[in-house]
Amino acid sequence: MLVRPGFRTTLLGLGLTLAGCMILRPPPPEQASDALEERVLHLLWRRDVAAASLTAPFTPAERSTPALDPEGGRLFVGSSDEHLYALRASDGSTLWRTPTRGAVGCEVAFDRASDTVFFGTDDGFVYALAAADGSVKWREAARGEVRRRPVLGPEAVYIATGSDTVMALDRDTGRRLWLYKREPPEGFAVEGHAGVALHGRRLFAGFSDGTVVALDASEGSAVWERETAQDVELPEEDSSLPATLDVDTTPVVRDGLVFVASHAAGVYALDERGGGVRWRREDLPGATGLSLAGAELLVSRPRALDVLTAASGESRYRVDVPAQSLTAPVVARGIVLVAGTQRDLYAISRAERAVVTLVSAGAGFAAAPAVSGRRAFVLSNTGVLYSLEVD
């Protein structure tokens, strides 16, 4: 189905959204630009991966972002049904599926050189599968749920877990090379955890106590630490730290800067060499995802996408998005795609600085989309994988 801005259908007028059915619709008038481009998303195909029942006594959530193999025409995605799927990118047909011992709520990593798929599970294991047939090369305990993408180095795969642990595993055997562990703070923490970013010989990671750490990638020792908690002003009558200090966004590294976000202290650009603060936006707390697009830093926050100048942190513009929690934004052909947890998938025009199209599907989306050229793939909370084309 294709719906252009301004076009209405009976189905949309009824406000109907069914499990397994995708609806593409224009934004409400208060979010629309006066001169929107005729740029929309086309639905190419949809495929049930693990269809969840909307009558279940819980809210379904699927968090696996697919890994793409553009040259091989394949994509790899996990599911809460405790399987990893390989699908044909052209039509969504199944090439193979491999059972796991826990739900796969992790962004998947694909290595073309070794034709291997790496991913983690909610029950705390890391897998390496042969991409050709899904056979298990190795499986290793990770000491905590793994919901962020494994990062591949020349000889190691680097993993972050929900138990404030970063580890390096041998790519060929899964043997543990080193482990870095921080003790979680007392009190409550925001759900989820940060992934790691590899740049040169250093890994960058964030933790639930609000600390950002640069690690030596070869041995796991700390090169520098930055405690964002020290930038948070505490109430005079309360001597305890806030319960939401978490740095849960995966760091992004470019041009000597490490971009991170603390739930309480805002968005930072840190010096890559020593961790010093180059700039900070304390007025942007609660960030849930960061990404770079050219000279711009895109920041997902509750009910908004903020666009900053990466070098200085100055605001370029903000787009209001009616979702309390958003995934990390991704860019496809001038369109920013960002999913609202338990809400819609939003297509935002960078040129018009406005929401162009909303994509509704059952119980919404908790997984960030994956993009390759004009193609985007996103898994809904009802277990349906959608293939979209950006026009």
C-alpha angles and dihedrals in degrees: 000000000000123000120181123205110283095020117122132195134190089246092056091045089058091049091231122169120171131192109264092013121106124208122195112198141161121261120261114271095258090060099041127097120236090236109033118176118243090250119131143151123264120210108227101175144331130214131192109234101166110346110207124207115247088208092063116118091247138054109262118231130185113186106174116120110203125244114225131218102190095176093050095039092235138124130195124209137168130221143199087245086079098253138112112219132205111201135182106252094215097061110358095249116155118257094177142326128210124202120234131191094242142027115286108228093153134110105248125232123211125197113199095190093063096022089233134143119213126193144142134230136224091246091061110264136122122217135197114196132184104250092213097064109356096250115157114252094179144336125205135182114250103189095237143022115303114214102149128080116272111241119225123219128178093273106004142052113220122214134189120197139196090252093070093260131135119191140176120221128189107257095221102042108016091236112156112251099180142338132213117196133184124191111244117239124253118262130031127337131197114260114261134028141241124262126222131259121211119208119167109313095340136085121206122205141166128216141201093255089064096255124137114204134192110209132195101248094213098054110008098242118146114256094182140345132209118197108206089184089076089066094058117094112223125212110261093237093051121066095180125095119254114268094233105060091124123142096207100154117096110247119250120210129201139141095000094310130111112204115206138158130218117203091226105024102045135230123335141191106204128191108258094218102049110004096247117154112258092176139343134198105203089172090070105069125159097040113172102184143015133196138162126234112179108303093344131094112212115209123193112208136160107300096348148070110215120199117203136180100255097214096052107016092236117151117255098178144316130228118203113229120186098227127100094214126032134188123235110288122246128194128227121174096329093318122111113214117201128164124219111220107249087358139076134308108250125211110201123191111225090201096051095032091222142101108273103179138009120210116204124191123167111285093003131242135304097167124081115239123250119225134202115174107305094345126093129184125195134173118220126215089251090063098256120135115212129201114206135181123212109224 
